[in-house]
């Protein structure tokens, strides 16, 4: 059995880059929340 930290390190989040409609559709299909990461260089 893996320690919790090792198990979490092996898990990955499926990121969808630059395609909001596809990410939204995928979240709705899987019935999970949508996480949106944004940033600005200023």
Secondary structure, 3 states (H helix, E strand, C coil): CCCHHHHHHHCCCCCCCCCHHHHHHHHHHHCCCCCCCCCCCC
